[in-house]
Amino acid sequence: MQQTQYPMSMTTPSKWQPFKEAFHDYATWLVSISWWLFIGFSMVVMTAAGMLLVPQLGILLVLTSIVVKFSYKQQIQAEAKATAATYLAEAEQLKSQLMEAKMATMQAQVEPHFLFNTLASIDHLIETDPPRASLMQKSLIALLRATLPSIRESSVNSLRHLGQELAVIRPYLDIQKMRMEDRLQIQWDIPDGLQSAEMPSMMMLSLVENAFKHGLEPQAEGGTLTLRAEVIHGKLVVTVKDTGVGYFPTDPQNEPHKAFGGFGLKNIRERLKLIYGDQAHFQIRALEVYEGSGTLAIISLPYRVAPLEV
């Protein structure tokens, strides 16, 4: 059986490779130094060549170095830019992978505290108020049915339309209303025409969950949750406002019921930055004294119409 013979250049490195690498290193060094330092270096070379009685060789080396310093400058700069671009691309890829891991973690949670409380409430209502237990069970099924597609989406850049997000939020609020009864008031200010507006998945629900977990539930008398969406100067502005205990961005005691600005809110900021860059903004603050007590969260992003699913 005859063996295929490959050219020597394909199987073994070139014998000139060490010289090429040494020349490249020398050219890189010449480009990196200043002209004053190069002049000093040239004087040293000329002096050494004169002492060795080969001044012509010194002149040739200096002239060659000048040509190399001029001609290789753009090539070295291009290589440096290419290397920097490669590092930047790898960093962005790692950042995207990290965000997707965080997103998967957040989606996997599906707020187990809320889920367990709802199941416990259903179990209690089965004995005391069966019709109400049935309504809560149907709302929970609707919530899980609307949430599952978002859980299956592993990409941090997954976009949906506002109508899909509201399909998740409505049964969630129905359950909270049945649990808190008269302690909770809900105000909707979302025009039907904005149902098709593009919206990152699970983002608005995170703000609603924060409003309950950190604002309304810890308050004995409950409060009011207001959801608003509007278009201002080409931006979709989504507002979630509650009249709960207020916003505490830092807490020296690190108590869970006061710890705002944690994983969920940081995830929103990072996802908006990753998807829209500087075109999207997220703000959360405590209401001013003249506004009453509570928290105001605002997401502003480019207004785009997403295709509605059948």
C-alpha positions as CSV (number, residue, x, y, z in Angstrom):
1,M,0.0,0.0,0.0
2,Q,1.5,3.3,-1.1
3,Q,1.7,6.0,1.5
4,T,0.9,9.6,0.6
5,Q,4.0,11.8,1.0
6,Y,3.3,15.4,2.1
7,P,5.6,18.3,1.4
8,M,8.2,19.0,4.1
9,S,6.6,22.4,4.8
10,M,3.3,20.7,5.9
11,T,4.8,18.2,8.2
12,T,7.8,20.0,9.8
13,P,8.2,23.7,10.8
14,S,10.4,25.8,8.5
15,K,14.0,26.1,9.4
16,W,13.6,29.9,9.0
17,Q,10.9,30.1,11.7
18,P,13.2,31.0,14.6
19,F,14.7,33.8,12.5
20,K,11.2,35.1,11.5
21,E,10.1,35.1,15.2
22,A,13.3,36.9,16.2
23,F,12.8,39.5,13.5
24,H,9.2,40.0,14.4
25,D,10.1,40.5,18.1
26,Y,12.8,43.0,17.0
27,A,10.4,44.9,14.8
28,T,7.8,45.0,17.6
29,W,10.4,46.5,20.0
30,L,11.5,49.1,17.4
31,V,7.8,50.2,17.0
32,S,7.3,50.4,20.7
33,I,10.3,52.7,21.6
34,S,10.3,56.4,21.1
35,W,12.5,58.1,18.4
36,W,14.7,59.6,21.2
37,L,15.4,56.2,22.5
38,F,16.0,54.9,18.9
39,I,18.6,57.7,18.3
40,G,20.4,56.6,21.5
41,F,20.3,53.0,20.4
42,S,21.7,54.0,16.9
43,M,24.6,55.8,18.5
44,V,25.4,52.8,20.6
45,V,25.3,50.6,17.5
46,M,27.5,53.0,15.5
47,T,30.0,53.2,18.3
48,A,30.2,49.4,18.7
49,A,30.5,49.0,14.9
50,G,33.4,51.5,14.9
51,M,35.2,49.7,17.7
52,L,34.8,46.5,15.7
53,L,36.1,48.1,12.6
54,V,32.9,47.4,10.7
55,P,31.2,50.9,10.5
56,Q,29.4,50.0,7.2
57,L,27.6,47.2,9.1
58,G,26.5,49.6,11.8
59,I,25.2,52.1,9.2
60,L,23.3,49.3,7.4
61,L,21.7,48.1,10.7
62,V,20.6,51.6,11.6
63,L,19.2,52.3,8.2
64,T,17.4,48.9,8.1
65,S,16.0,49.6,11.6
66,I,14.6,52.9,10.4
67,V,12.9,51.3,7.5
68,V,11.5,48.5,9.8
69,K,10.3,51.1,12.3
70,F,8.4,53.0,9.6
71,S,7.0,50.0,7.7
72,Y,6.0,47.7,10.6
73,K,4.3,50.4,12.7
74,Q,0.9,49.9,11.0
75,Q,1.2,46.1,11.0
76,I,2.1,46.0,14.7
77,Q,-0.8,48.3,15.5
78,A,-3.2,46.2,13.4
79,E,-2.0,43.1,15.2
80,A,-2.5,44.8,18.6
81,K,-6.0,45.9,17.6
82,A,-6.8,42.4,16.4
83,T,-5.6,40.9,19.7
84,A,-7.6,43.4,21.7
85,A,-10.7,42.7,19.6
86,T,-10.3,39.0,20.2
87,Y,-10.0,39.5,23.9
88,L,-13.0,41.8,23.9
89,A,-15.1,39.3,21.9
90,E,-14.1,36.5,24.3
91,A,-15.0,38.7,27.3
92,E,-18.4,39.6,25.8
93,Q,-19.0,35.9,25.1
94,L,-18.1,35.0,28.7
95,K,-20.3,37.8,29.9
96,S,-23.2,36.5,27.8
97,Q,-22.7,33.0,29.1
98,L,-22.6,34.2,32.7
99,M,-25.8,36.2,32.1
100,E,-27.5,33.1,30.6
101,A,-26.4,31.1,33.6
102,K,-27.9,33.7,35.9
103,M,-31.1,33.8,33.8
104,A,-31.4,30.0,34.0
105,T,-31.0,30.2,37.8
106,M,-33.7,32.9,38.1
107,Q,-36.1,31.0,35.8
108,A,-35.5,27.7,37.7
109,Q,-36.5,29.4,40.9
110,V,-40.0,30.5,39.7
111,E,-40.3,32.1,43.1
112,P,-40.7,28.9,45.2
113,H,-41.7,31.0,48.2
114,F,-44.8,32.3,46.3
115,L,-45.5,28.8,44.9
116,F,-45.4,27.1,48.3
117,N,-47.6,29.8,49.9
118,T,-50.1,29.4,47.1
119,L,-50.3,25.6,47.4
120,A,-50.7,26.0,51.2
121,S,-53.5,28.6,50.7
122,I,-55.3,26.2,48.2
123,D,-55.0,23.4,50.7
124,H,-56.6,25.6,53.4
125,L,-59.3,26.9,51.2
126,I,-60.4,23.4,50.1
127,E,-61.8,22.9,53.6
128,T,-63.0,26.4,54.3
129,D,-64.0,27.9,50.9
130,P,-63.9,25.3,48.0
131,P,-65.2,27.7,45.3
132,R,-62.4,30.1,46.1
133,A,-59.9,27.3,46.3
134,S,-60.9,26.3,42.7
135,L,-60.4,29.8,41.5
136,M,-57.0,30.0,43.0
137,Q,-56.0,26.6,41.6
138,K,-57.1,27.8,38.1
139,S,-55.1,31.0,38.4
140,L,-52.0,28.9,39.4
141,I,-52.5,26.6,36.4
142,A,-52.8,29.7,34.1
143,L,-49.6,31.2,35.7
144,L,-47.6,28.0,35.2
145,R,-48.9,27.6,31.7
146,A,-47.8,31.1,30.8
147,T,-44.5,30.8,32.6
148,L,-43.3,27.5,31.1
149,P,-42.3,28.9,27.7
150,S,-40.1,31.5,29.4
151,I,-38.5,28.8,31.5
152,R,-37.6,26.8,28.4
153,E,-35.9,29.8,26.8
154,S,-32.2,29.6,27.9
155,S,-31.0,32.7,26.0
156,V,-30.6,35.9,28.0
157,N,-31.5,37.8,24.9
158,S,-35.0,36.2,24.5
159,L,-37.6,38.8,23.7
160,R,-41.4,38.5,23.8
161,H,-44.2,41.0,23.5
162,L,-45.9,42.8,26.4
163,G,-49.1,40.8,25.9
164,Q,-47.2,37.6,26.7
165,E,-45.7,39.2,29.9
166,L,-49.1,40.3,31.0
167,A,-50.5,36.8,30.5
168,V,-48.0,35.7,33.2
169,I,-48.6,38.7,35.5
170,R,-52.5,38.6,35.5
171,P,-52.9,35.1,37.1
172,Y,-50.0,36.0,39.5
173,L,-52.0,39.1,40.6
174,D,-55.2,37.1,40.8
175,I,-53.6,34.8,43.3
176,Q,-52.1,37.6,45.3
177,K,-55.5,39.3,45.3
178,M,-57.2,36.2,46.7
179,R,-54.5,35.8,49.3
180,M,-54.5,39.5,50.5
181,E,-58.2,40.2,49.8
182,D,-59.0,43.8,50.7
183,R,-55.4,44.5,51.7
184,L,-54.5,44.7,48.0
185,Q,-55.7,47.1,45.4
186,I,-54.5,46.8,41.7
187,Q,-54.6,49.6,39.2
188,W,-53.9,48.9,35.5
189,D,-52.9,51.6,33.0
190,I,-51.7,49.6,30.0
191,P,-53.3,50.4,26.6
192,D,-54.4,47.5,24.5
193,G,-52.4,49.0,21.6
194,L,-49.1,48.3,23.5
195,Q,-49.8,44.5,23.7
196,S,-47.5,43.9,20.8
197,A,-44.6,46.0,22.1
198,E,-41.3,44.2,22.4
199,M,-40.4,43.3,26.0
200,P,-37.6,41.1,27.5
201,S,-39.0,37.9,29.0
202,M,-39.7,37.7,32.8
203,M,-38.5,41.3,33.4
204,M,-41.7,42.9,34.3
205,L,-42.7,40.0,36.5
206,S,-39.5,40.4,38.4
207,L,-40.5,43.9,39.3
208,V,-44.0,42.9,40.3
209,E,-42.6,40.1,42.5
210,N,-40.2,42.6,44.2
211,A,-43.1,44.9,44.8
212,F,-45.0,42.2,46.7
213,K,-42.0,40.5,48.5
214,H,-40.3,43.7,49.7
215,G,-43.1,46.3,49.7
216,L,-46.7,45.1,50.1
217,E,-46.5,41.8,52.0
218,P,-44.4,43.1,54.9
219,Q,-46.9,45.9,55.4
220,A,-49.8,44.9,57.6
221,E,-52.4,47.0,55.9
222,G,-51.2,46.0,52.4
223,G,-51.4,48.7,49.7
224,T,-51.9,49.5,46.1
225,L,-49.9,48.1,43.1
226,T,-50.0,50.3,39.9
227,L,-48.9,48.9,36.5
228,R,-48.4,51.4,33.7
229,A,-47.0,51.3,30.1
230,E,-46.7,54.2,27.7
231,V,-44.6,55.4,24.8
232,I,-42.6,58.5,25.4
233,H,-40.3,60.0,22.7
234,G,-40.0,56.6,20.9
235,K,-39.3,54.7,24.2
236,L,-41.5,52.1,25.8
237,V,-41.7,53.1,29.5
238,V,-43.0,50.4,31.9
239,T,-43.7,51.5,35.5
240,V,-44.4,49.3,38.5
241,K,-45.3,51.3,41.6
242,D,-46.4,50.1,45.0
243,T,-47.4,51.8,48.2
244,G,-45.5,49.4,50.5
245,V,-42.9,49.8,53.2
246,G,-40.4,51.6,50.8
247,Y,-37.1,51.1,49.1
248,F,-34.0,50.1,51.0
249,P,-31.0,49.8,48.6
250,T,-28.6,49.0,51.5
251,D,-29.3,47.5,54.9
252,P,-26.6,47.1,57.5
253,Q,-28.5,44.2,59.1
254,N,-28.8,42.4,55.8
255,E,-32.3,41.3,56.6
256,P,-34.0,39.4,53.8
257,H,-37.2,41.4,54.0
258,K,-35.3,44.7,53.5
259,A,-32.6,43.6,51.1
260,F,-33.3,45.4,47.8
261,G,-31.1,45.7,44.8
262,G,-30.1,42.0,44.9
263,F,-29.9,39.3,42.2
264,G,-33.2,40.1,40.5
265,L,-32.6,43.8,40.0
266,K,-29.0,43.4,39.1
267,N,-30.1,40.8,36.5
268,I,-32.5,43.4,35.0
269,R,-29.8,46.0,34.7
270,E,-27.3,43.6,33.1
271,R,-29.8,42.1,30.6
272,L,-30.9,45.6,29.5
273,K,-27.3,46.6,29.0
274,L,-26.6,43.4,27.1
275,I,-29.6,43.6,24.8
276,Y,-30.0,47.3,24.2
277,G,-26.7,48.9,25.3
278,D,-27.1,52.5,26.3
279,Q,-30.6,52.7,24.7
280,A,-32.3,51.2,27.7
281,H,-32.4,52.3,31.3
282,F,-33.7,51.0,34.6
283,Q,-34.4,53.0,37.7
284,I,-35.8,52.1,41.1
285,R,-36.3,54.5,44.0
286,A,-38.3,55.2,47.1
287,L,-41.3,57.5,46.6
288,E,-40.8,61.1,47.7
289,V,-42.6,62.4,50.7
290,Y,-45.2,64.2,48.6
291,E,-45.8,61.0,46.6
292,G,-46.5,58.9,49.7
293,S,-44.7,55.8,50.9
294,G,-43.6,53.0,48.6
295,T,-41.3,52.2,45.7
296,L,-41.2,53.2,42.0
297,A,-39.5,51.1,39.4
298,I,-39.2,52.2,35.8
299,I,-37.9,50.4,32.7
300,S,-37.3,52.4,29.6
301,L,-36.3,50.7,26.3
302,P,-36.7,51.3,22.5
303,Y,-40.3,50.9,21.4
304,R,-40.5,48.1,18.8
305,V,-43.4,46.0,17.7
306,A,-42.8,42.3,18.1
307,P,-44.7,39.8,15.9
308,L,-47.7,38.5,17.8
309,E,-48.0,34.7,18.0
310,V,-51.2,33.0,16.9
